Amino acid sequence: MTNRIGPYELNQIYTGDTKVLAEEIPDESVDLIFTDPVYQNIGDYRWLAETAARVLKPSGNLLVYVTQEHLPHQIGAMTPFLLWGWLFGIQLFGRRAAMWQKKVQACGQLIAWLARSPQFAHPTWAADFLGVQARQSKGHSWRKGLEETAHYLSAFSDSNDVIVDFFTGGGTVPAICKMTHRNYVAFEINPATADLARERVARTQLPLFVLVPEQIEMEIAI
């Protein structure tokens, strides 16, 4: 397997405008995109899905963080380019955010799954709801949790697959890729944030054993 996609060396975080950098990613070269745009930037979701439709392999998938407040617009921006798969929920125990205007306590996050293929193929089972402990953010204020990232990354990719994170922020996806023997290319527009992400990945230790996704018990209706 080559150690590059286009001009980009695998397992590196690049600084710059992701919309410009992504132009150099070859067509149908990526197994999974797992990323976290700024929620209110609906145009970024439209660009993300259109780009994903080009760079993902025919069996490839997109996992993207979304939010209740903007969900109809986010989904509407992406579904012209990709097929709707599922919505995954993450409950953050010990953390709540007050949505004062609507009197709602937000206790979790959402990840949308969109796919290129109507077969909706991915390696193993994924839970559509996870409960995890709220994490303490250090360095980057929008850092995502290791637990849900590891779960969905393991469910939607295999070892040595190529993962792209267009809005890497604090570098959670690259860190989990390193731990689970996936290849990644990540982009971050803010140089200081990109440096923090690189430092985080450099500090990430490889596990002493191969991580195996948690088995999910299921009832099969006949």
ABEGO torsion letter per residue (X at the ends): XBABBEABBBGBBBBEBAAAAAAABBBGABABBBBBBBAABAAAAAAAAAAAAAABBAABBBBBBBBAAAAAAAAAAAAAABBBABBBBBBBBGBBBBBAAAGBBBABBBBBBBBABAAGBBABBBBABBBBBBBBBBGBAABBBAAAAAAAAAAABBBGBBBBBABAEAGAAAAAAAAAGBBBBBBBABAAAAAAAAAAAAABBBBABBBBBBBBBBBBBX
